[in-house]
């Protein structure tokens, strides 16, 4: 396995365009990761949103019932 990396380093040292391509691929991978995490967080937010709305509605109903009995 180390022979592969030694050969690749020797090739990259003589061909700088390989490093440019690897740099582009690194940034592409990073942006794909960021976009995937954004989609994941958005999906979680959308999934939890109805639950939050239901919880707020239940709290408002409890508050209204308490005020009804106090008056």
N, C-alpha and C positions, 0 to 999 in steps of 0.2 A: 504494500500500500504506500509506503514511504517513497518508493521509486517513482510512483505516479506523481506525487507532489514535487519531487525533485525535478522530474522531467517537465512538469507544468511550469514550475518557477523558472527553469532555464528557458523555456519557450516564451513565457511572458516577459522575461527580461529582454529578449531580442525582438519581440513583437508588441509594441505598446498599444496597438489597437485592441488586443485581447483584454487588456486592463480596462479600456474604455467600455467595451461591451459588458464586462463583468460589473463595472460600476453602474451602468444603466440597468442591468438585471437586478442588482442589489436594491436600487431605488424603486424599481417596478415592484419587486417583492414587498418592500416596505409599504408602498402605497396600497397594494392589494390587501395587505394585512390591516391597515388602518381602515380601509373601506369596509372590509368584512366585520371588523369590530364595531364600526358605526352602525351597520345594518343589524348586527346582533343586539346592540344596546337599544336601537329603535324598536326592534321586535319585542324586546322585554318590556319597554315602556308602553307600547301599544297593548300588550297582553295584560299588564297590571292596571291600565287606565280604567277599564270598566269596573274593576274591583274597588278602586279608590272612589269612583262615583257612587257605587252602591253603598260603600261605607259612609260616605258623607250624607247620602240620602237617609240612611238609617239613623245617623246621629241627629239630623234635623228633625226626623219624626219623633225621636225620643225627647228632644228638647221641646217640641210642640206639645207632646203629651204631658210633659211636666208642667208647662205653663198653663195648660188647660185645667189641670187639677189644682194648681195653686190659686187660680182666679176663682 
